[in-house]
Amino acid sequence: MAKIIGSPSRYVQQRDSLSHLADFAKNLSTDLLVLITERGYKRVGKLIEDSAKEVEGAKITFCFFNGECSQKEIKRVQEEAKKVGATSIIGVGGGKALDTAKAAAHYSKLPTIICPTIASSDAPCSALSVIYSDEGVFESYLFLPSNPNMVIMDTAVIAKAPVRLLVSGLGDALATYFEARACKASNAQNCVGGTCSLAALSLARLCYDTILENGYKAMIAVKGGNCTPAVEDVIEANTYLSGVGFESAGLAAAHAIHNGLTCIEETHQMYHGEKVAFGTLTQLILENADREELEEVIEFCLELGLPVTLEELGIKEIKEEEIRKVAEIACADGDTLHNMPFPVDSQIVYDAIMAADAMGHYYRDIDED
């Protein structure tokens, strides 16, 4: 099987880049439909509107996101783009809004530009949308034929976002290397229809090294709304290194565990990367990872406040039948748990989840002492 790398055509990371959105977009389109939440519009809407003054004939129409990347919402955005005559769809905000913009652009056969206002996941660079029900339960992956035409990261805006969002992105990025390593070992198919190349594995490893070195420093800086070199590096790791790394190397157990956890209503309050962080710990238990590596990951999570127990994911009462349901969903045919380099079944996954929870409690108690 061919080794294939997927990435956006352009990746732009710059302070105040949203103020120049129309200029960046002009070679693709001057009639822009911008999908954004009402709250996001209050934060950055004027910056985007003012960017149209730089480009003659630029037209920007805002469409407010309804909250879930569901088939119903994707269709609504398509219809809105057609109604206003937009020739590109721009996603501004967080993961689900961005995934919706990508999917709507794909079905509408329009170019897309992705402009995260947070660095909370590795979704922006990928040719992938994660589809949920209208109630927020994971349904499927939509693999797109191409990556976004452009990804624009305004680091000044991202540094002002709540720190929990950056930390969630670090949780998502944490999984990248371990899933890439598993896919390389099993020669599993990656998200763009090939297998893991040396370049993809190297990006995934660089992502891990970067967040270990800069994660805590970036968290402290963002608590004060400051954009430091550590914040810049973490934004790149969370978004580009993790995004290209996961897509071109592949996903494995960590994200499958995340998908399973969405069936428990209490976890809906948690961000994607927070659940993925616990999924990473579960994957390491499945692999029987070296103690030193396991402790490094747990200590990283504890330092940043990422969940290492089911309780921290909002599951106050552990019910065996619910955790077994998580394991069953994670093991569904076609999900990425089967990219692990050994056979898996729901019993093994259930045991690993419970062992990960026990391990998390053990190290959290030591940390608190």
N, C-alpha and C positions, 0 to 999 in steps of 0.2 A: 504494500500500500504506500502511496506517496506521502511524503512529509509536506504538510501544508501549513503556512502561517497566515493568519487573518489579522488585519489591523485597519483602523480608519485611514482614509486617504491623507488627511491632515490632522495633526494634534497640535493645538495651540494652548500654551500655558503662560499666562501673563497677568499681572496686576491690572485691573480696570479694563479687561478685554471686552466685557459686555457693552461698554460704551462705544465699541467699534463693531458691533455685531453686523450691521448692515453692510459695512465695508468688507468685512471678512466674507460675507455671503454673496457679494455682488457677482462673482464669477459663476455662481450656481443659479441665483434667482434674485429678483428684486421685489417679488410679491410673496411675502412671508406670512405664514400662519404660525403664530407662536402659542404653543400649548403650555400653560402655566397655571399654578394654583392662584386663587385670589390672594392668599397670603404672600406668595412669591411675587405677585404683581406689585404689591405694596412695597416689597423690598427692592425690586430691581426693574419694575416696569418703566419708570421714567428714563433710566439708563438706556434701555432698549429702544424706547420711543425716540429719544434724542439721537441715537445712532443713525436713524434714517436721514437726518439732516446732512450727513456726510456723503450721501449717494443720491444723485439726481434720479427722480422717479421711483424711489424706494417706497414701498407700501407695507405697513406692518399691521396685521389684524391679530388680536388676542382671543384665545379660546380657553376658557377656564376648565381645568381638569377636575373630574368628578371623584377621584380618589382611588379607583382600582383599575389595574390593567386587565380589563375583562373584554370579552368579545363585543359586548354591547357598547362599551366605551370606545373601543377602537373604531367601530362602525360609525359612531356619532362624530368622531373627529374627522373621519374620511368625508362624511357628508358636509361638515362645516367647511373643510378645505375646498370642496367642489363648489359650494354655495358662494364663497367669496372670491373664487378664481385664483386661489393660491397656487404658486408653482414650486413651492417647497414647504416642508413642515419642520418647524424648529421646536425641539423639546427643551424646556427650561425648568430646572427644579431637581427633584429626587428620582430614585430608581424607577418607580412605577410610572410616573409621568413620562420619563425618558423612554421606557419600554413601549409605552402606548404610542408615543410619537414615531418611534422606529417602525412599529407594526403598521400604523396608519399610513405612513409614507410608503412602505413596501406595497401594501394593497392598492394604494393610489398611484403607484409607479412614479413617485416624486422623490427628488433628493431630500436628504435630511441632514440637519445640523443639530448636534446634541450639546447643550450648555448646562452642565450641572452647577447648581448653586451650593452644593454640599459634596463632600468626598466620602459618602457613606457606603459605597459599594463599588464593585468593578464592572458594573453594567454598561457605563457610557460608551466604551470603545467597541463593544461586542456586536456581532451580527446575530443577536439573540434577544428575544423578548420572553419574559416569564409570564405566562397567562394564569390568572386567578379567576375564581368565580366572583360574582358581584358581592359575595359575602367575605371574600378574602382568603378562600381556601385554594391552595395550589392545584392547578389542573394540568398544565402541560408546558413544555418548552416550544416556542416557535423559532425554528432555525431559519434565519433570513439569508438570502443569496449573497448579500454583500454587507460590509460594515458601514457605519455612518460615513457620509462624505467628509464630515469635519466634526471634531470635538473641540470645544472651546472651554477652557478652565479659567475663570476669573478668580485668581487666588485671593484678592482683597475681599471679595464677596464671601468666598468659602471660609476664610479665616474668621468672619463675623458670625458664622452659623453656630448653633448650639454644639458644644464640645462632644456631646453624646453621639452626634452624627459622624464626626471624624473618627471617634473610637469604634463605632460600628463598622466603618470602612476598614479600619485596622483588623477587626475580627474577620471580615470577608477576605482581606488580603492574606491573613494568616494561613488560610487553607490552601492558597495557590501552590506553594512549593510541594506540600505533602500530597496533594491530589495529582500534581504533575509527575511527581516521582512514582506514584502508584501506576499512573497511566503509561509511563515509560517502561516500567517493569512488565506490565501486562500487554504492551503493544496495542493498547486500546485505541479506538477511533476517537479523535478529538472533535471539537464542536464544528469544525469546518470540513469534515469529511476526510481527513488525513490522519497521520500519526505524529507523535511528539518529536520535534526536531531538537538538535542541540541548542539552537538559538532560543526556542521556546522554554526549554528546561533551564537555560541560563537566565532568562528574564525572570522566571519563577523564583529561582534561587536568589537573584538580586533583589527581588521584591521582599523576600523573607529577611535577608540581611539588612535591608534598608529600614524596615519597620522595627526590627529589633534595636537598631542603633538610634533611630530618631523618633520612635513612637511616643515615648514618655515625654521627651522634650517638646514635641509638637503639641501634645495634649495640654501641657502647662501653658504654652504660648497662646493656644486658641482659647483657653479659659479667659484670657484677657483680651481676646479679639485681635491678637497680634500675628502678623504674617512674617515669620522668621525663615531662615534657610531650612531649618528642620521641618517646618510646616510645608514649604515648597516641595521638599523631598518626599514627604509622606503623601501629599496630594498626588504626586507623580506615581508613587508606588501603589496607592490605593486605586488609582484610576487606570493609568497606562500599563504599568508593569504587571499588575494583577489582571487587568482586562485582557491584554494580549497574551499574557501567560496562561490564564485558565482556558481561553478559547483555543489557543494553538497547541496546548499540551493536553488538556482534557480535565474533566471533572470526575470525582470518585465518591467516596463515602461521605465526606463532610457535607456536601450539598444535598445528597440524598437524605441524610438525617434531617437537615433543615426542612426538606419537603415533607417528610413524615411529621415533623413537629407542628406543621401548620394545621393538622387535624385537631389539635387541642386548643380550644378557644382561648384559654388563658395566655397562650403564647402570642396571640395576635397583637398584643401591646408591645412586643419586642421587635426590634429592627432585624432585618435580614442578616446583617453581619454578626449580630449578637447570637442568633441561633446557629449560624455557621461556625462560630468560635467553639460552641459546645459540640457541634458536629465534628470539628477537627480533633478535639480531645477524644471523642468516641472512635474516630478513625485510627488514631494512634493506639488505642486499646485493642482494636481489632487486629492491628498489625503486630501487636506485642512489641512496640517500639522500645528502644533503649531507655533506661530510667533517666539518664542524663537529658536526653531529648525531650522526654515527657515532662520533666521538671522545668526545663527551659520554657516550654509552651505554657504550662500552668502558671509559672511565675510571671510571664509576660501578661497573661490574662488578668491575674490578680492585681498587678501593678496598674493596669489600665481600667480595671473595673468591669472587664468582660465576664460574662457568666461561665462558671465552671460546674454549676449544679442545676438540676431541674428546678429547684426552688427559686433560683435566681432568674429562671426563664418564666416565672410567674406560676409554676405548678406547685401550689401549696400542699396539695394532697396527692400523693403518687398512687394512682390506681393501676394495678397490673394490666387490666384489659386495655386501658388507654395507651400505655407504653408499648404493649404488644401491637396495637394498631399502628403506632408510629413506625415500629419495625417492619410491619407488613407493607405499609405504603413506601417506605424507603427501599424495600426489596422488589417493588413492582417491576414487571417486565419493561425494559426500555429505560429504566432509570439508571443513574450513573454509579450506583453501588456495585453494579456488576462489572465495572472497570477495575475493580481491585484485582490484584494478581493472584487471587485464590478464590475458591467457591464461597459464596455467602448464602445464608438463609435467614429467615426472620428470627429463629431462636438464637443464633449467634449474635445477631444485631441487638436483640433485646438484652442479652447478657452484657454486651459491650456498653450499651446505654446505661444500664444499672451500675456497672463497674466504673464507668466514667463519672457518674454522679457520686459514687462512694469516694473515688479518688479526689474529686473536686472538694468534697466536704473535708477530707483528711488534710489536704494542703491549705484550704481556707482556714481551718481551725488552727493549724500551726502558724499561719500568717497573722491571725488575730492575737495569738499568744505572744 
